[in-house]
Amino acid sequence: MIKLSAAIIFSMLIMGCAKSSHNITGQVKPVIASSNVVVYDDAPQAYTEIATVSASSREYNVPYDPSSKEEVVDLLKSEAAALGANGVIITYLDNEGSTKRVATTSATNNGIVGLTTEDRFITKANGIAIFVK
């Protein structure tokens, strides 16, 4: 049982978590709700830049999984909202893949049986957190 628990924890660590970050480039404003942040593919007419923001999804087994795009856009919106930005201009959005070695388990042997490879995909996004007047 301990070996199986260790394998599960190890797999969870390998899977990773979604994450986001920012780099302040302008004047931060009071925090707003992320639901009030508008996503732009192209820059609006008049805006003030607050920060650059970036996000990456958790790992998926399927390339271009629609939920991974939604996940990173939501992370960008949350990051922007925390800085008081009411908009995010998406400057980069793409899927990156890699092959990982993954431990396989067996209930009959109660532990790790071997290693296999699996393709994993992460969606990454960058943007500019802005305040639109």
C-alpha positions as CSV (number, residue, x, y, z in Angstrom):
1,M,0.0,0.0,0.0
2,I,2.8,2.4,0.8
3,K,4.5,1.8,-2.6
4,L,1.2,2.4,-4.4
5,S,0.7,5.7,-2.4
6,A,4.2,6.8,-3.2
7,A,3.6,6.1,-6.9
8,I,0.4,8.2,-6.9
9,I,2.1,11.1,-5.2
10,F,5.0,10.9,-7.6
11,S,2.6,10.9,-10.5
12,M,0.9,14.0,-9.1
13,L,4.2,15.8,-8.8
14,I,5.1,15.0,-12.3
15,M,1.7,16.2,-13.7
16,G,2.4,19.7,-12.4
17,C,0.1,22.5,-11.7
18,A,-1.2,25.5,-13.6
19,K,0.7,28.7,-12.8
20,S,0.8,32.4,-13.7
21,S,3.0,35.3,-13.1
22,H,3.4,39.0,-13.9
23,N,6.0,41.8,-14.4
24,I,4.7,45.2,-13.5
25,T,5.4,47.8,-16.2
26,G,3.0,50.6,-15.2
27,Q,0.7,51.8,-12.5
28,V,-1.1,49.1,-10.5
29,K,-4.8,49.9,-9.8
30,P,-7.2,48.5,-7.2
31,V,-8.1,44.8,-7.5
32,I,-11.2,43.9,-9.6
33,A,-13.1,40.7,-10.3
34,S,-11.6,38.6,-13.0
35,S,-15.0,38.3,-14.6
36,N,-14.7,42.1,-15.4
37,V,-11.5,41.6,-17.4
38,V,-12.0,41.6,-21.2
39,V,-9.7,39.5,-23.4
40,Y,-8.4,41.2,-26.6
41,D,-6.7,39.6,-29.6
42,D,-5.8,43.1,-30.9
43,A,-5.1,46.2,-28.9
44,P,-8.0,48.5,-28.2
45,Q,-7.9,52.2,-29.3
46,A,-6.9,53.8,-26.0
47,Y,-5.4,51.9,-23.0
48,T,-2.7,52.1,-20.3
49,E,-0.3,49.2,-19.9
50,I,-0.1,47.9,-16.3
51,A,2.0,44.7,-16.6
52,T,3.0,41.7,-18.8
53,V,1.3,38.5,-17.7
54,S,2.0,34.9,-18.4
55,A,0.4,31.5,-17.6
56,S,0.8,27.9,-18.3
57,S,-1.8,25.1,-17.9
58,R,-1.4,21.8,-16.1
59,E,-0.4,18.9,-18.3
60,Y,-2.9,17.3,-20.7
61,N,-2.7,14.0,-22.7
62,V,-4.3,15.6,-25.7
63,P,-2.8,18.4,-27.8
64,Y,-4.8,21.6,-28.0
65,D,-7.3,20.4,-25.4
66,P,-10.0,23.2,-25.4
67,S,-10.1,23.2,-21.6
68,S,-6.3,24.0,-21.5
69,K,-6.8,27.2,-23.5
70,E,-9.7,28.2,-21.2
71,E,-7.5,27.4,-18.2
72,V,-4.6,29.7,-19.3
73,V,-6.9,32.5,-20.4
74,D,-8.7,32.4,-17.0
75,L,-5.3,32.5,-15.3
76,L,-4.3,35.6,-17.4
77,K,-7.6,37.2,-16.4
78,S,-7.0,36.5,-12.7
79,E,-3.5,37.8,-12.8
80,A,-4.6,41.0,-14.6
81,A,-7.5,41.5,-12.2
82,A,-5.2,41.3,-9.2
83,L,-3.3,44.2,-10.7
84,G,-6.5,46.2,-11.4
85,A,-6.4,45.7,-15.2
86,N,-9.7,45.5,-16.9
87,G,-8.3,44.0,-20.1
88,V,-5.7,41.6,-21.4
89,I,-4.2,41.6,-24.9
90,I,-3.1,38.1,-25.8
91,T,0.3,38.2,-27.4
92,Y,1.1,34.5,-27.4
93,L,-1.0,31.4,-27.0
94,D,0.3,28.0,-28.0
95,N,0.6,24.3,-27.1
96,E,3.9,22.7,-26.2
97,G,4.4,19.0,-26.1
98,S,6.9,16.7,-24.5
99,T,7.3,13.0,-23.9
100,K,7.6,11.9,-20.3
101,R,8.5,8.7,-18.6
102,V,5.7,7.6,-16.3
103,A,5.7,4.8,-13.7
104,T,3.1,2.1,-14.2
105,T,1.6,0.2,-11.3
106,S,-0.1,-3.1,-10.9
107,A,-2.7,-4.0,-8.2
108,T,-1.5,-7.6,-8.3
109,N,2.1,-6.7,-7.5
110,N,1.2,-3.9,-5.2
111,G,3.8,-1.5,-6.6
112,I,5.6,-0.1,-9.6
113,V,5.9,-2.5,-12.5
114,G,7.9,-0.4,-14.9
115,L,8.2,2.8,-16.9
116,T,6.4,3.8,-20.0
117,T,6.4,7.0,-22.1
118,E,3.4,9.3,-22.5
119,D,3.0,12.5,-24.5
120,R,2.1,15.5,-22.4
121,F,1.0,18.9,-23.6
122,I,1.0,22.3,-21.8
123,T,-0.7,25.4,-23.1
124,K,1.2,28.6,-22.5
125,A,0.0,32.2,-22.9
126,N,1.5,35.6,-22.6
127,G,-0.3,38.9,-22.6
128,I,-0.3,42.6,-21.6
129,A,-2.5,43.5,-18.7
130,I,-4.1,46.9,-19.6
131,F,-6.6,49.5,-18.3
132,V,-9.0,50.6,-20.9
133,K,-10.6,54.0,-20.3
